[in-house]
Amino acid sequence: MTRPFREWMSDAARFTQGGQLQAATEAIQQALRAAPTAAAAAATAVTAPLSAGAGTVIDVEARVVRSEPGAGTADARRHADSVAADTARANAARPDVEPRAGSVEQWTDGQFTHGGRTLAYKLYVPPAVPGAPAAAPGLVLMLHGCTQGPADFAAGTQMNAHARQAGFAVLYPEQTQHANAQKCWNWFKPQHQQRGRGEPALLAALTQHVVADIGADPARVYVAGLSAGGAMADILGRCYPDVFAAVGVHSGLPRGAANDVMSALGAMRSGAPAGGGGNGPVPPVIVFHGDADTTVHPSNGAAVVDAAGRRAIADQGTVEVPQVTQGRSEGGRGFTRTVYKATGNRGALEHWQLHGVGHAWSGGDARGSYTEPKGPDASAEMLRFFNAHALKRTSAST
């Protein structure tokens, strides 16, 4: 006989209080399996931009959407390793070239330590354009979802291929299992939702280190992420608007949507409480979320937009009229795109509601996990959005 949702959550709370995080995670997974009605409700929910409702996310159960049988993480890593090998051979063939931005294409590994924590990362640096004057590249910090890693995330999003054409470097830090058993960024803990503390401080310091190391343009630094990574991306944008010129949130949630595992699970299933996001300036944000997402409630996307837009409307005392367009990707996936212009205290906002898309990176490659190849290309649209925004200041501190 299947145990009810409430009993599994009671076990999760008891394990969490006793410090048994792995057991708590397993109990939460069982609870989700015992609550199919919440998943069905999420699949049919389509929220309006700047609605009164909100949404949230925590990855506790891996789901993979593929368009081809047999494609998966192992293939993605073999592909990434092949790219790395090709790049290493290219670098070795040109010993006279210093391995920095504006030279040969690179796909390298690194480590960074800050505040007593060490993160491994992968870094993509685009090649110089033959015959073109040298220019400092922009940089995109890409934050993977739970159970993912840099090679898998790079293969699935295909961000490197788009960055090559746009002249961007791409940084992929990897969460450790020591910090989170499922390799989730800890967006739901208060100490990781603030400037100068926890993972936001670590990721901002890593970003600035790489900007200085490769000679990237500090005015064109951006952050994007999927699910738990999307949640952390929103936190970084709100905590460090002087570092990140714009933010991309795919299947994520607003800063402050949860303060522990229990509230995170509730927000994931039913939507985040209204009023999240915090105070301070709001950078430009582009949001993607599938309305058939059964892992992260579809209202999450609207909540990220709402957290930014509500404050700007309240400050101005006016009601914004967004530009709303309906479209269909080449793969046949419908979408609704809602655009809000920038205001005096908030950057531009874009909200892409992806019709019929689940918990997956839209327009991604099936060689990576959590991808929906038939959807509109989120990577290309994010870079297009990022290219339209830059910081006025050229320096920042963590």
C-alpha positions as CSV (number, residue, x, y, z in Angstrom):
1,M,0.0,0.0,0.0
2,T,1.3,3.5,-1.0
3,R,2.0,5.8,1.9
4,P,0.3,9.2,1.8
5,F,2.2,12.4,1.0
6,R,1.8,13.7,4.5
7,E,3.6,10.8,6.1
8,W,6.6,11.0,3.7
9,M,6.9,14.8,4.5
10,S,6.8,14.0,8.2
11,D,9.7,11.7,7.7
12,A,11.5,14.3,5.7
13,A,11.1,16.9,8.5
14,R,12.4,14.4,11.1
15,F,15.4,13.5,9.0
16,T,16.2,17.2,8.3
17,Q,16.1,18.1,12.0
18,G,18.4,15.1,12.7
19,G,20.9,16.2,10.1
20,Q,20.2,13.2,7.9
21,L,20.0,15.1,4.6
22,Q,20.3,12.2,2.2
23,A,17.5,10.4,4.0
24,A,15.4,13.6,3.9
25,T,16.0,14.0,0.2
26,E,14.9,10.4,-0.4
27,A,11.7,11.0,1.7
28,I,10.9,14.1,-0.3
29,Q,11.3,12.1,-3.6
30,Q,8.8,9.6,-2.3
31,A,6.5,12.3,-1.3
32,L,6.5,13.7,-4.8
33,R,5.7,10.3,-6.2
34,A,2.7,10.1,-3.8
35,A,1.3,13.4,-5.0
36,P,0.3,13.0,-8.7
37,T,-2.5,15.5,-8.4
38,A,-0.1,18.4,-7.8
39,A,1.8,17.4,-10.9
40,A,-1.4,17.3,-13.0
41,A,-2.4,20.7,-11.7
42,A,1.0,22.1,-12.7
43,A,0.7,20.7,-16.2
44,T,-2.5,22.6,-16.8
45,A,-1.6,25.9,-15.2
46,V,-0.9,28.9,-17.4
47,T,-0.3,32.1,-15.4
48,A,-0.7,35.7,-16.7
49,P,2.4,38.0,-16.5
50,L,2.5,40.1,-13.3
51,S,-0.2,38.0,-11.8
52,A,-1.0,38.0,-8.1
53,G,0.2,34.4,-7.8
54,A,3.8,33.2,-7.7
55,G,5.9,30.0,-8.1
56,T,9.1,28.2,-6.9
57,V,11.6,25.4,-7.6
58,I,13.8,22.8,-6.0
59,D,15.1,19.9,-8.0
60,V,14.6,16.7,-6.0
61,E,13.9,14.2,-8.7
62,A,15.7,14.0,-12.1
63,R,13.6,13.9,-15.2
64,V,15.1,13.9,-18.6
65,V,13.3,14.9,-21.8
66,R,15.0,13.6,-25.0
67,S,14.1,13.6,-28.6
68,E,16.3,10.7,-29.6
69,P,16.6,7.3,-27.9
70,G,19.9,6.4,-26.4
71,A,21.1,10.0,-26.1
72,G,22.2,11.1,-22.6
73,T,24.7,12.4,-20.2
74,A,27.4,10.0,-21.1
75,D,27.2,11.1,-24.8
76,A,27.3,14.7,-23.7
77,R,30.4,14.2,-21.7
78,R,32.1,12.3,-24.5
79,H,31.2,15.2,-26.8
80,A,32.6,17.8,-24.4
81,D,35.7,15.8,-23.8
82,S,36.2,15.6,-27.6
83,V,35.9,19.4,-27.9
84,A,38.4,19.8,-25.0
85,A,40.8,17.4,-26.7
86,D,40.5,19.3,-30.0
87,T,41.1,22.6,-28.2
88,A,44.1,21.3,-26.4
89,R,45.6,20.2,-29.6
90,A,45.0,23.6,-31.1
91,N,46.6,25.3,-28.2
92,A,49.6,23.0,-28.3
93,A,50.1,23.7,-32.0
94,R,50.5,27.4,-31.3
95,P,52.8,27.7,-28.3
96,D,53.5,31.3,-29.2
97,V,49.9,32.3,-28.3
98,E,49.1,33.1,-24.7
99,P,46.0,31.2,-23.7
100,R,43.7,34.2,-23.0
101,A,40.6,35.8,-24.6
102,G,41.1,36.9,-28.2
103,S,43.4,34.0,-29.2
104,V,42.5,30.4,-29.9
105,E,39.3,28.7,-28.9
106,Q,39.5,27.1,-25.4
107,W,37.5,24.6,-23.3
108,T,39.4,24.3,-20.1
109,D,39.0,23.1,-16.5
110,G,39.8,25.1,-13.4
111,Q,39.4,25.5,-9.6
112,F,38.6,28.5,-7.5
113,T,38.7,29.0,-3.7
114,H,36.9,31.7,-1.8
115,G,35.7,31.9,1.8
116,G,36.9,28.4,2.6
117,R,35.0,26.8,-0.3
118,T,36.5,25.5,-3.6
119,L,34.5,25.1,-6.8
120,A,35.6,23.3,-9.9
121,Y,34.6,24.9,-13.2
122,K,34.8,24.6,-17.0
123,L,35.5,27.7,-19.0
124,Y,34.8,28.3,-22.7
125,V,36.7,31.2,-24.4
126,P,35.8,32.0,-28.1
127,P,38.5,32.3,-30.8
128,A,39.5,35.6,-32.2
129,V,37.7,36.6,-35.4
130,P,40.3,36.7,-38.2
131,G,40.9,40.2,-39.5
132,A,38.8,41.8,-36.8
133,P,40.2,44.1,-34.1
134,A,40.7,42.5,-30.7
135,A,37.8,43.1,-28.4
136,A,37.2,42.0,-24.8
137,P,34.5,39.3,-24.8
138,G,31.4,39.4,-22.7
139,L,31.0,36.6,-20.1
140,V,28.0,34.4,-19.2
141,L,27.9,32.6,-15.9
142,M,25.9,29.4,-16.5
143,L,24.4,27.6,-13.4
144,H,23.4,24.0,-13.9
145,G,20.4,22.3,-12.3
146,C,20.4,19.5,-9.7
147,T,22.2,16.3,-10.7
148,Q,23.9,18.1,-13.6
149,G,27.4,19.1,-14.2
150,P,29.3,21.6,-16.5
151,A,29.9,19.2,-19.4
152,D,26.3,18.0,-19.4
153,F,24.9,21.5,-19.1
154,A,27.1,22.9,-21.8
155,A,26.1,20.0,-24.2
156,G,22.5,20.4,-23.4
157,T,22.2,24.1,-23.7
158,Q,24.6,24.5,-26.6
159,M,25.6,27.8,-25.1
160,N,29.2,27.5,-26.3
161,A,28.1,27.3,-30.0
162,H,26.0,30.4,-29.6
163,A,28.7,32.2,-27.6
164,R,31.3,31.4,-30.3
165,Q,29.2,33.4,-32.8
166,A,28.4,36.2,-30.4
167,G,32.0,36.6,-29.0
168,F,31.1,35.5,-25.5
169,A,33.1,33.5,-22.9
170,V,31.0,31.0,-20.8
171,L,31.8,30.0,-17.3
172,Y,30.2,26.8,-15.8
173,P,30.9,26.3,-12.1
174,E,30.0,22.9,-10.6
175,Q,28.2,22.5,-7.3
176,T,29.7,19.9,-5.0
177,Q,27.9,16.9,-3.4
178,H,29.4,18.0,-0.1
179,A,27.5,21.2,-0.3
180,N,24.3,19.5,-1.5
181,A,23.7,15.8,-2.0
182,Q,21.9,16.3,-5.3
183,K,24.3,19.0,-6.5
184,C,21.6,21.7,-6.2
185,W,22.6,25.3,-5.6
186,N,21.2,26.1,-2.2
187,W,18.8,28.8,-3.2
188,F,16.3,27.9,-0.5
189,K,18.6,28.6,2.5
190,P,18.7,32.2,3.8
191,Q,22.5,32.2,4.1
192,H,22.6,31.7,0.3
193,Q,20.2,34.5,-0.6
194,Q,22.3,37.4,0.5
195,R,25.1,39.6,-0.8
196,G,28.4,38.9,0.8
197,R,27.5,35.5,2.1
198,G,27.4,31.8,1.0
199,E,27.1,30.8,-2.6
200,P,26.2,34.2,-4.0
201,A,29.5,35.6,-2.6
202,L,31.4,32.6,-3.9
203,L,29.9,32.7,-7.4
204,A,30.3,36.5,-7.7
205,A,34.0,36.2,-6.6
206,L,34.6,33.4,-9.1
207,T,33.0,35.5,-11.9
208,Q,35.1,38.5,-11.2
209,H,38.2,36.4,-11.0
210,V,37.6,34.9,-14.4
211,V,36.7,38.4,-15.9
212,A,40.1,39.6,-14.8
213,D,42.0,36.5,-15.8
214,I,40.7,36.3,-19.4
215,G,40.3,40.1,-19.9
216,A,36.5,40.0,-20.3
217,D,34.5,43.2,-20.4
218,P,33.3,43.8,-16.8
219,A,30.3,45.8,-18.2
220,R,29.1,42.8,-20.1
221,V,28.8,40.1,-17.5
222,Y,25.6,38.0,-17.2
223,V,24.2,35.0,-15.3
224,A,21.7,32.3,-16.4
225,G,20.6,29.0,-15.0
226,L,18.2,26.1,-15.1
227,S,15.8,25.2,-12.2
228,A,17.9,25.4,-9.0
229,G,20.5,27.2,-11.1
230,G,17.8,29.5,-12.4
231,A,16.8,30.3,-8.8
232,M,20.4,31.1,-7.9
233,A,20.7,33.2,-11.0
234,D,17.8,35.4,-9.8
235,I,19.5,35.7,-6.4
236,L,22.8,36.8,-8.0
237,G,21.1,39.3,-10.2
238,R,19.3,40.8,-7.2
239,C,22.3,40.7,-4.8
240,Y,24.9,41.8,-7.3
241,P,23.3,44.2,-9.9
242,D,26.7,45.9,-10.0
243,V,28.3,42.7,-11.3
244,F,25.7,41.2,-13.6
245,A,24.2,43.3,-16.3
246,A,21.3,41.0,-17.0
247,V,19.8,37.7,-15.8
248,G,18.4,34.6,-17.5
249,V,16.1,32.4,-15.5
250,H,14.9,29.1,-17.0
251,S,12.4,27.1,-14.9
252,G,13.5,29.0,-11.8
253,L,11.9,31.0,-9.0
254,P,12.3,34.4,-7.3
255,R,14.7,35.2,-4.6
256,G,13.2,34.6,-1.1
257,A,10.6,32.1,-2.2
258,A,11.7,29.6,0.5
259,N,13.8,29.5,3.6
260,D,14.3,25.8,4.2
261,V,13.7,22.4,2.6
262,M,10.0,22.2,3.6
263,S,9.1,25.6,2.3
264,A,11.0,24.9,-0.9
265,L,9.0,21.8,-1.5
266,G,5.8,23.6,-0.9
267,A,6.8,26.4,-3.3
268,M,7.9,23.9,-5.9
269,R,4.5,22.1,-5.8
270,S,2.1,25.0,-5.4
271,G,3.9,28.2,-6.2
272,A,6.0,30.7,-4.2
273,P,4.4,33.1,-1.7
274,A,3.7,36.6,-3.1
275,G,6.1,39.4,-2.3
276,G,9.4,37.7,-2.9
277,G,12.4,39.2,-4.5
278,G,13.7,41.7,-2.0
279,N,14.5,45.4,-2.3
280,G,17.0,47.3,-4.4
281,P,17.5,47.7,-8.1
282,V,16.3,45.1,-10.5
283,P,18.5,44.2,-13.5
284,P,17.0,43.2,-16.9
285,V,15.6,39.7,-16.7
286,I,14.6,37.2,-19.3
287,V,12.5,34.2,-18.1
288,F,11.6,30.9,-19.8
289,H,9.2,28.3,-18.2
290,G,7.2,25.4,-19.6
291,D,3.5,25.3,-18.8
292,A,3.7,21.5,-18.7
293,D,6.4,21.4,-16.1
294,T,5.6,18.8,-13.5
295,T,8.8,19.2,-11.5
296,V,8.7,23.0,-11.0
297,H,5.3,24.7,-10.9
298,P,4.7,26.7,-14.1
299,S,3.8,29.8,-12.0
300,N,7.5,30.1,-11.1
301,G,8.3,32.0,-14.3
302,A,5.5,34.5,-13.7
303,A,6.7,34.9,-10.1
304,V,10.2,36.0,-11.2
305,V,8.7,38.6,-13.5
306,D,6.1,39.6,-10.9
307,A,8.7,40.2,-8.2
308,A,10.5,42.7,-10.4
309,G,7.5,44.3,-12.1
310,R,5.2,44.8,-9.1
311,R,7.8,47.0,-7.3
312,A,8.3,49.2,-10.4
313,I,4.5,49.6,-10.8
314,A,4.0,50.4,-7.1
315,D,6.8,53.0,-7.3
316,Q,5.4,54.7,-10.4
317,G,1.7,54.4,-9.4
318,T,0.9,53.3,-13.0
319,V,-0.1,50.1,-14.7
320,E,2.2,48.8,-17.4
321,V,0.9,47.6,-20.7
322,P,3.3,44.9,-22.0
323,Q,3.7,43.8,-25.6
324,V,2.4,40.2,-25.9
325,T,3.0,38.1,-29.0
326,Q,2.1,34.5,-29.8
327,G,4.5,32.3,-31.8
328,R,5.6,28.8,-32.7
329,S,9.1,27.4,-32.9
330,E,10.5,25.6,-35.9
331,G,10.0,22.4,-33.9
332,G,6.3,23.1,-33.5
333,R,6.2,24.3,-29.9
334,G,3.9,27.2,-29.2
335,F,4.9,30.1,-26.9
336,T,3.7,33.4,-25.5
337,R,6.3,36.1,-25.2
338,T,5.5,39.1,-23.0
339,V,7.9,42.1,-23.0
340,Y,8.0,44.9,-20.5
341,K,10.1,48.0,-21.2
342,A,12.7,49.2,-18.8
343,T,11.7,51.8,-16.1
344,G,13.6,54.2,-14.0
345,N,14.4,51.6,-11.3
346,R,14.1,48.3,-13.2
347,G,15.5,46.8,-16.3
348,A,13.6,45.4,-19.2
349,L,11.7,42.1,-18.6
350,E,10.8,39.3,-21.0
351,H,8.6,36.3,-20.1
352,W,8.5,33.3,-22.4
353,Q,5.7,30.9,-21.6
354,L,6.5,27.6,-23.4
355,H,3.3,25.7,-24.3
356,G,3.5,22.0,-23.8
357,V,7.1,22.1,-22.6
358,G,8.1,20.3,-19.4
359,H,11.1,20.7,-17.0
360,A,13.7,21.2,-19.7
361,W,16.0,23.8,-21.4
362,S,14.0,25.0,-24.4
363,G,15.8,24.5,-27.8
364,G,18.5,22.4,-26.2
365,D,20.4,19.4,-27.5
366,A,19.3,15.9,-26.6
367,R,22.9,14.9,-25.8
368,G,22.4,16.8,-22.5
369,S,19.9,16.2,-19.7
370,Y,16.8,18.3,-19.1
371,T,16.4,19.4,-22.7
372,E,13.5,20.1,-25.1
373,P,15.0,20.3,-28.6
374,K,11.7,21.3,-30.3
375,G,11.2,24.5,-28.2
376,P,12.3,28.0,-29.1
377,D,16.1,28.4,-28.6
378,A,16.5,29.8,-25.1
379,S,20.3,30.1,-25.4
380,A,20.1,32.2,-28.6
381,E,17.3,34.4,-27.1
382,M,19.2,34.9,-23.9
383,L,22.4,36.0,-25.7
384,R,20.2,38.3,-27.9
385,F,18.7,39.8,-24.7
386,F,22.1,40.1,-22.9
387,N,23.7,41.8,-25.9
388,A,21.1,44.6,-25.5
389,H,22.2,45.4,-21.9
390,A,25.5,46.5,-20.3
391,L,26.5,48.0,-17.0
392,K,27.3,51.7,-16.9
393,R,30.0,51.1,-14.3
394,T,33.0,49.0,-15.3
395,S,34.1,47.8,-11.9
396,A,32.4,46.1,-9.0
397,S,33.2,44.5,-5.7
398,T,31.9,41.4,-4.0
